[in-house]
Amino acid sequence: MIRVFLVLAFLLALPTAAYAAAGDPDRDFGRRGTVTLKATDADAVGHAVKVLSGNRVLAGGSAAGQLVLVKLRASGSLDSTFGTRGQVVPALPGTSLDGVKGIQIVRDGRVVASGTLRLADGSTRFVTLRLLPSGEVDPSFGAGLGYVLSGPSDVELSAMAMDRNGVVYLGGTSGGAPFLMRLLGDGTPDTTFANPALGITGKVTSILLRADGTVTYSVATGAASFTVARLLPTGALDPAWGGIGVVTHAMGPGAAPGIGAVAVRQGPSNTTLVAGTDLTATGSPRGSVIRLNPTGAIDTRFGSNGVSRVSRSDRELRITGMVRDRSGRILLAGTGRSPDSLLVRLRANGARDKRFGSGGLTYPVLGQPPGGTPIYTRFEAIDVAGSKAVVVGSAAGPGTLVRSFGGTSYTGRFALTISRFD
């Protein structure tokens, strides 16, 4: 492990309000519902979150160009039983802009996390590490190192999933095309699993593993359409899914950076939920969720003819993550017009849950970044603690916001945020 970069901006929680509405920050967590973690003289951002038993939270991202994992108690305080005062910054042979982008838990409590690592020669690789429940590196993974570098030399990670046996699936992009690979339980790349050629440009954005062994994943191409592929347990494209193993559903006109499907989750009765961002007729980004039946066709029983839209005439809304709660409701995270983040709750049938926020939506501005009040906030990933949404993201304070691999320093005024909502 290397020196820990994060300091906790955590004040005593204010007294709990007499009545907290659904969609309000949970004041029993952190400061007014949010924990802010800042890197010393550098930036910190969050990209992955996993709720554990007892409403504890694991979150991951980057701090000063290094992968970072933090563990919080149910109150939002750092869990001192994990790593160094609740934080782990592993020693790795490179730097990372976004850091940890996927977190999963092995049944015995070990932690698996993945991201993209840029090496000294400028190449990029997937990095996957496994930690013991204490936060120490797991010597049984990666030939004793506790981490594995994998994938081609230009690969970038966008998605990660793990099955019950500890087999890890990594998805992203390489050569401008979607890329998917698999690691065995000890971290060894599975050479029997071939990245299927889809014949399109784009990146894998989310992976869904079902109990029957099939692998469903979304691909964002930049077009205002949702593309989803499904593989058989052998890794071959499943012809029962749209006839060729890939379906594309047009959602709106045009194309733009960051447009397309970003999340796939299992729906009821073997359906598949797909969420992301498309474009209105005037070119404004909006959120959308569709539900697909077991053949990949639109399930018209969901939303309005199979589609649930999330839009506001005066805002650009972008979806970054999706999860279902224990009641089957659909929670969406994302961004609104700066400085707003976005949180949405839909009923199981795709209709807005009007008991949540304002008509099913809320636009929080949370966190205590360096320099004062946030001028920019973003939710990147979402999970649930019972019926409560738990999101991770970032908040930026006033000043020049710069995050790139153009040098060794990261001069953005970003802080990592973890928030919980009623």
C-alpha positions as CSV (number, residue, x, y, z in Angstrom):
1,M,0.0,0.0,0.0
2,I,1.1,3.6,-0.5
3,R,0.4,6.8,1.4
4,V,-3.3,7.5,1.9
5,F,-4.4,10.7,0.1
6,L,-7.9,11.2,1.4
7,V,-9.1,13.3,4.3
8,L,-12.6,13.2,5.6
9,A,-14.8,16.3,5.6
10,F,-17.3,15.0,8.1
11,L,-19.0,17.1,10.6
12,L,-21.5,16.0,13.2
13,A,-24.8,15.2,11.6
14,L,-27.5,17.8,12.2
15,P,-30.6,16.7,14.2
16,T,-32.8,14.5,12.1
17,A,-35.8,16.4,10.7
18,A,-39.2,15.6,12.1
19,Y,-40.3,14.4,8.7
20,A,-38.0,13.3,5.8
21,A,-39.6,12.9,2.4
22,A,-38.6,10.2,0.0
23,G,-35.8,11.6,-2.1
24,D,-34.4,13.8,0.6
25,P,-30.8,13.3,1.8
26,D,-30.7,10.9,4.8
27,R,-29.5,13.1,7.7
28,D,-28.5,10.0,9.6
29,F,-25.6,9.6,7.2
30,G,-22.6,11.8,7.1
31,R,-23.2,15.5,7.0
32,R,-26.7,16.2,5.8
33,G,-26.7,12.9,3.9
34,T,-23.3,13.1,2.3
35,V,-19.7,12.2,3.2
36,T,-17.0,14.2,1.3
37,L,-13.5,12.9,0.9
38,K,-10.8,15.2,-0.3
39,A,-7.3,14.5,-1.6
40,T,-4.5,16.6,-0.2
41,D,-3.5,19.2,-2.9
42,A,-5.1,17.1,-5.7
43,D,-8.4,15.8,-6.9
44,A,-10.6,12.9,-5.8
45,V,-13.6,11.4,-7.7
46,G,-15.9,8.5,-7.1
47,H,-17.0,5.9,-9.7
48,A,-18.2,2.7,-7.9
49,V,-20.3,1.8,-4.9
50,K,-21.4,-1.4,-3.2
51,V,-23.7,-1.6,-0.2
52,L,-22.7,-4.3,2.3
53,S,-24.6,-6.0,5.1
54,G,-25.6,-3.8,7.9
55,N,-25.8,-0.8,5.5
56,R,-22.1,-0.4,5.4
57,V,-20.7,1.1,2.2
58,L,-17.7,0.4,0.0
59,A,-16.9,3.1,-2.5
60,G,-14.1,3.4,-5.1
61,G,-12.6,6.0,-7.4
62,S,-9.3,7.8,-7.7
63,A,-7.3,10.2,-5.6
64,A,-4.3,12.1,-7.0
65,G,-4.2,9.6,-9.9
66,Q,-4.3,6.5,-7.8
67,L,-7.0,3.9,-7.2
68,V,-8.7,4.3,-3.9
69,L,-11.2,2.3,-1.9
70,V,-13.0,3.5,1.2
71,K,-15.3,1.7,3.6
72,L,-17.9,3.5,5.7
73,R,-20.1,2.4,8.6
74,A,-23.8,2.8,8.4
75,S,-23.4,6.3,9.9
76,G,-21.0,7.4,7.2
77,S,-17.9,7.4,9.4
78,L,-14.8,5.6,8.1
79,D,-14.6,2.0,9.1
80,S,-11.2,1.7,10.9
81,T,-11.2,-2.1,10.5
82,F,-10.6,-1.7,6.7
83,G,-7.1,-0.7,5.4
84,T,-5.7,2.4,7.0
85,R,-8.4,4.2,8.9
86,G,-11.0,3.0,6.4
87,Q,-9.1,3.6,3.2
88,V,-7.0,1.5,0.8
89,V,-4.7,3.1,-1.8
90,P,-2.9,0.1,-3.4
91,A,0.6,0.3,-4.8
92,L,0.2,-0.2,-8.5
93,P,2.7,0.3,-11.5
94,G,0.8,3.2,-13.0
95,T,-1.7,6.0,-12.7
96,S,-5.5,6.1,-13.1
97,L,-7.7,9.0,-14.0
98,D,-11.1,7.5,-12.8
99,G,-9.7,4.8,-10.6
100,V,-12.0,2.1,-9.4
101,K,-15.0,1.7,-11.7
102,G,-16.3,-1.6,-10.4
103,I,-16.6,-3.3,-6.9
104,Q,-17.8,-6.7,-6.1
105,I,-17.7,-8.8,-2.9
106,V,-16.8,-12.5,-2.7
107,R,-19.0,-14.6,-0.5
108,D,-16.3,-14.8,2.2
109,G,-16.0,-11.0,2.4
110,R,-13.0,-10.4,0.1
111,V,-13.2,-7.3,-2.1
112,V,-12.6,-7.3,-5.9
113,A,-12.2,-4.0,-7.7
114,S,-11.3,-3.0,-11.2
115,G,-10.3,0.1,-13.2
116,T,-7.9,1.3,-15.9
117,L,-4.2,1.8,-15.3
118,R,-1.9,3.9,-17.5
119,L,1.6,2.5,-17.5
120,A,4.9,4.4,-17.8
121,D,5.1,3.7,-21.6
122,G,1.7,5.4,-22.1
123,S,-0.2,2.1,-22.7
124,T,-3.4,1.3,-20.7
125,R,-4.5,-2.0,-19.2
126,F,-7.3,-3.3,-17.1
127,V,-6.3,-3.6,-13.5
128,T,-8.2,-5.9,-11.1
129,L,-7.2,-6.3,-7.5
130,R,-8.5,-8.5,-4.7
131,L,-8.3,-7.6,-1.1
132,L,-8.9,-9.5,2.1
133,P,-11.8,-8.3,4.3
134,S,-9.2,-6.3,6.3
135,G,-8.2,-4.4,3.2
136,E,-4.8,-6.2,2.8
137,V,-3.9,-7.5,-0.6
138,D,-5.0,-11.1,-1.2
139,P,-1.8,-13.1,-2.1
140,S,-3.9,-15.9,-3.7
141,F,-4.8,-13.5,-6.5
142,G,-2.5,-12.4,-9.3
143,A,0.3,-14.9,-8.6
144,G,0.9,-13.3,-5.2
145,L,0.7,-9.7,-6.2
146,G,-2.9,-9.3,-5.3
147,Y,-3.6,-7.6,-8.6
148,V,-3.7,-8.5,-12.3
149,L,-3.1,-6.4,-15.5
150,S,-5.0,-7.6,-18.5
151,G,-6.4,-6.7,-21.9
152,P,-4.8,-5.1,-24.9
153,S,-2.4,-2.2,-24.6
154,D,-5.1,0.4,-25.4
155,V,-8.0,-0.9,-23.4
156,E,-10.1,1.2,-21.1
157,L,-12.6,-0.2,-18.5
158,S,-16.2,0.9,-18.3
159,A,-17.9,-2.1,-16.7
160,M,-17.2,-5.0,-14.3
161,A,-19.2,-8.0,-13.0
162,M,-18.5,-11.1,-11.0
163,D,-20.3,-14.4,-10.6
164,R,-20.8,-16.5,-7.5
165,N,-17.6,-18.4,-8.2
166,G,-15.4,-15.3,-8.3
167,V,-15.0,-15.3,-12.0
168,V,-14.7,-11.6,-13.1
169,Y,-16.0,-10.1,-16.4
170,L,-14.3,-6.9,-17.6
171,G,-15.8,-4.7,-20.3
172,G,-14.8,-1.5,-22.0
173,T,-13.2,-0.5,-25.3
174,S,-10.1,-1.4,-27.4
175,G,-9.3,-0.1,-30.8
176,G,-12.6,1.9,-30.8
177,A,-14.6,-1.3,-30.5
178,P,-16.4,-3.0,-27.6
179,F,-14.2,-5.3,-25.6
180,L,-15.1,-8.0,-23.1
181,M,-12.9,-10.5,-21.3
182,R,-13.0,-12.9,-18.4
183,L,-10.7,-13.6,-15.4
184,L,-10.7,-16.9,-13.6
185,G,-11.0,-17.0,-9.8
186,D,-7.2,-16.6,-9.3
187,G,-7.0,-13.7,-11.7
188,T,-5.7,-15.6,-14.7
189,P,-7.2,-14.4,-18.0
190,D,-9.6,-17.1,-19.4
191,T,-8.2,-17.8,-22.9
192,T,-11.2,-19.9,-23.7
193,F,-13.4,-16.8,-23.6
194,A,-13.0,-14.8,-26.9
195,N,-14.1,-11.2,-27.2
196,P,-17.1,-11.5,-29.6
197,A,-16.9,-9.3,-32.6
198,L,-20.1,-7.2,-32.9
199,G,-19.1,-5.2,-36.0
200,I,-19.7,-1.8,-34.3
201,T,-17.7,0.9,-32.6
202,G,-18.3,1.9,-29.0
203,K,-17.7,0.6,-25.5
204,V,-19.2,-2.0,-23.1
205,T,-20.9,0.0,-20.4
206,S,-22.6,-2.5,-18.2
207,I,-22.7,-6.3,-17.7
208,L,-25.5,-8.5,-16.3
209,L,-24.7,-12.1,-15.3
210,R,-27.7,-14.4,-15.0
211,A,-28.0,-17.6,-13.0
212,D,-28.3,-19.6,-16.3
213,G,-24.8,-18.5,-17.3
214,T,-25.8,-16.1,-20.0
215,V,-24.0,-12.7,-20.2
216,T,-25.9,-9.6,-21.2
217,Y,-24.1,-6.3,-21.8
218,S,-24.9,-2.9,-23.1
219,V,-22.8,-1.0,-25.6
220,A,-22.8,2.8,-26.1
221,T,-21.9,3.8,-29.7
222,G,-22.6,7.5,-29.4
223,A,-25.9,7.1,-31.4
224,A,-29.2,7.9,-29.7
225,S,-30.0,4.1,-29.6
226,F,-29.6,1.4,-27.0
227,T,-27.5,-1.6,-28.1
228,V,-27.5,-4.8,-26.0
229,A,-25.7,-8.1,-26.7
230,R,-26.2,-11.5,-25.1
231,L,-23.8,-14.4,-24.9
232,L,-24.3,-18.0,-24.2
233,P,-22.3,-19.6,-21.3
234,T,-19.7,-20.6,-23.9
235,G,-19.1,-17.0,-24.8
236,A,-20.8,-17.2,-28.2
237,L,-23.4,-14.8,-29.3
238,D,-26.9,-16.1,-28.4
239,P,-29.0,-16.3,-31.6
240,A,-32.2,-16.4,-29.4
241,W,-31.5,-12.7,-28.7
242,G,-32.7,-10.8,-31.7
243,G,-31.7,-13.6,-34.1
244,I,-28.0,-12.7,-34.0
245,G,-27.1,-12.1,-30.3
246,V,-27.3,-8.3,-30.6
247,V,-30.3,-5.9,-30.6
248,T,-30.4,-2.2,-31.2
249,H,-33.4,-0.1,-30.4
250,A,-33.5,3.5,-31.8
251,M,-34.4,5.9,-29.0
252,G,-34.1,9.3,-30.7
253,P,-32.4,11.1,-33.6
254,G,-28.8,11.9,-34.0
255,A,-25.6,11.1,-32.1
256,A,-23.4,12.8,-29.6
257,P,-20.5,12.0,-27.1
258,G,-21.7,10.1,-24.1
259,I,-25.0,9.1,-25.6
260,G,-26.4,5.5,-25.5
261,A,-27.1,2.7,-23.0
262,V,-25.1,2.7,-19.7
263,A,-26.8,0.2,-17.5
264,V,-28.4,-3.3,-17.8
265,R,-30.2,-4.9,-14.9
266,Q,-32.5,-8.0,-14.5
267,G,-36.1,-7.2,-14.6
268,P,-39.1,-9.3,-13.5
269,S,-40.0,-12.5,-15.3
270,N,-36.6,-12.8,-17.0
271,T,-36.9,-9.4,-18.6
272,T,-34.0,-7.0,-19.0
273,L,-34.0,-3.3,-18.0
274,V,-31.8,-1.0,-20.0
275,A,-31.1,2.6,-19.0
276,G,-29.1,5.4,-20.6
277,T,-29.2,8.7,-22.4
278,D,-30.6,9.6,-25.8
279,L,-31.6,12.8,-27.6
280,T,-34.8,14.7,-28.1
281,A,-35.8,16.1,-31.5
282,T,-34.1,19.3,-30.7
283,G,-30.8,17.5,-29.7
284,S,-31.2,17.8,-25.9
285,P,-30.0,14.9,-23.8
286,R,-32.7,13.0,-21.9
287,G,-32.8,9.9,-19.8
288,S,-34.6,6.7,-20.9
289,V,-35.3,3.2,-19.6
290,I,-36.6,0.3,-21.7
291,R,-37.6,-3.2,-20.8
292,L,-36.8,-6.1,-23.1
293,N,-38.5,-9.5,-23.2
294,P,-36.4,-12.7,-23.2
295,T,-35.9,-12.4,-27.0
296,G,-34.6,-8.8,-26.9
297,A,-37.7,-7.2,-28.2
298,I,-39.3,-4.2,-26.4
299,D,-41.8,-5.2,-23.7
300,T,-44.7,-2.9,-24.4
301,R,-46.2,-3.5,-20.9
302,F,-43.5,-1.3,-19.4
303,G,-43.8,2.5,-19.4
304,S,-45.3,4.0,-22.5
305,N,-45.1,1.2,-25.2
306,G,-42.0,-0.2,-23.5
307,V,-40.2,3.1,-22.8
308,S,-40.0,5.4,-19.7
309,R,-38.6,8.9,-20.5
310,V,-36.8,11.2,-18.0
311,S,-36.8,14.7,-19.4
312,R,-37.2,18.4,-18.5
313,S,-37.6,21.1,-21.0
314,D,-35.0,23.4,-19.4
315,R,-32.4,20.8,-18.5
316,E,-29.9,18.4,-20.1
317,L,-30.4,15.1,-18.2
318,R,-27.9,12.3,-18.5
319,I,-28.2,8.8,-16.8
320,T,-25.0,7.2,-15.4
321,G,-26.4,4.3,-13.3
322,M,-29.4,2.2,-12.5
323,V,-30.5,-0.2,-9.7
324,R,-33.7,-1.9,-8.5
325,D,-34.7,-1.8,-4.9
326,R,-36.2,-4.6,-2.8
327,S,-39.7,-3.5,-3.9
328,G,-38.8,-3.7,-7.6
329,R,-38.7,0.1,-8.1
330,I,-36.1,1.5,-10.5
331,L,-33.6,4.1,-9.2
332,L,-31.5,6.1,-11.7
333,A,-28.5,8.3,-11.0
334,G,-26.9,10.9,-13.3
335,T,-26.5,14.6,-13.9
336,G,-28.7,17.6,-14.6
337,R,-27.8,21.1,-15.5
338,S,-24.6,22.2,-13.6
339,P,-24.3,22.2,-10.7
340,D,-27.1,19.7,-10.3
341,S,-26.8,15.9,-10.0
342,L,-29.9,13.8,-10.8
343,L,-31.8,11.1,-8.9
344,V,-34.9,9.4,-10.3
345,R,-37.3,6.8,-9.0
346,L,-39.7,4.8,-11.2
347,R,-42.3,2.3,-10.1
348,A,-41.8,-1.3,-11.3
349,N,-44.0,-0.6,-14.3
350,G,-41.9,2.3,-15.5
351,A,-44.2,5.1,-14.3
352,R,-42.7,7.9,-12.3
353,D,-42.9,7.4,-8.5
354,K,-44.5,10.7,-7.6
355,R,-43.9,10.1,-3.9
356,F,-40.2,10.6,-4.6
357,G,-38.7,14.0,-4.9
358,S,-40.7,16.3,-7.2
359,G,-42.7,14.1,-9.5
360,G,-40.2,11.3,-9.2
361,L,-37.1,13.4,-9.8
362,T,-34.7,15.4,-7.6
363,Y,-31.6,17.4,-8.4
364,P,-29.3,17.4,-5.4
365,V,-26.2,19.6,-5.1
366,L,-24.2,17.8,-2.4
367,G,-20.6,17.8,-1.0
368,Q,-18.0,20.0,0.5
369,P,-15.3,20.3,-2.2
370,P,-12.2,22.4,-1.9
371,G,-12.9,26.1,-2.2
372,G,-16.5,26.2,-1.1
373,T,-20.0,25.6,-2.6
374,P,-20.0,23.1,-5.4
375,I,-20.1,24.5,-8.9
376,Y,-20.4,21.1,-10.4
377,T,-21.7,17.7,-9.1
378,R,-22.1,14.3,-10.6
379,F,-23.5,11.0,-9.5
380,E,-21.6,8.1,-11.2
381,A,-22.9,4.9,-9.6
382,I,-25.8,3.8,-7.5
383,D,-26.8,1.0,-5.1
384,V,-29.5,0.5,-2.5
385,A,-29.5,0.0,1.3
386,G,-33.0,-1.5,1.7
387,S,-35.2,1.2,0.1
388,K,-32.5,4.0,0.4
389,A,-30.5,5.0,-2.6
390,V,-26.7,5.2,-2.0
391,V,-24.7,7.0,-4.7
392,V,-21.1,7.9,-5.3
393,G,-19.8,10.7,-7.4
394,S,-17.9,13.9,-7.2
395,A,-18.3,17.6,-6.4
396,A,-16.1,20.4,-7.6
397,G,-15.4,23.7,-6.0
398,P,-14.7,27.1,-7.6
399,G,-11.6,27.2,-9.7
400,T,-10.1,25.7,-12.9
401,L,-11.2,22.1,-13.3
402,V,-8.5,20.0,-15.0
403,R,-8.3,16.2,-15.0
404,S,-6.2,14.6,-17.7
405,F,-3.1,12.5,-18.3
406,G,-1.3,15.5,-19.7
407,G,1.1,15.6,-16.7
408,T,1.8,14.1,-13.4
409,S,-0.3,16.4,-11.3
410,Y,-4.1,16.5,-11.2
411,T,-5.2,20.1,-10.6
412,G,-8.9,19.8,-10.5
413,R,-10.7,20.9,-7.3
414,F,-12.8,17.7,-7.1
415,A,-13.8,15.8,-4.0
416,L,-15.2,12.3,-3.8
417,T,-18.8,12.2,-2.5
418,I,-20.9,9.4,-1.1
419,S,-24.6,10.2,-0.4
420,R,-27.6,8.3,1.0
421,F,-31.2,9.3,0.4
422,D,-34.5,8.5,2.1
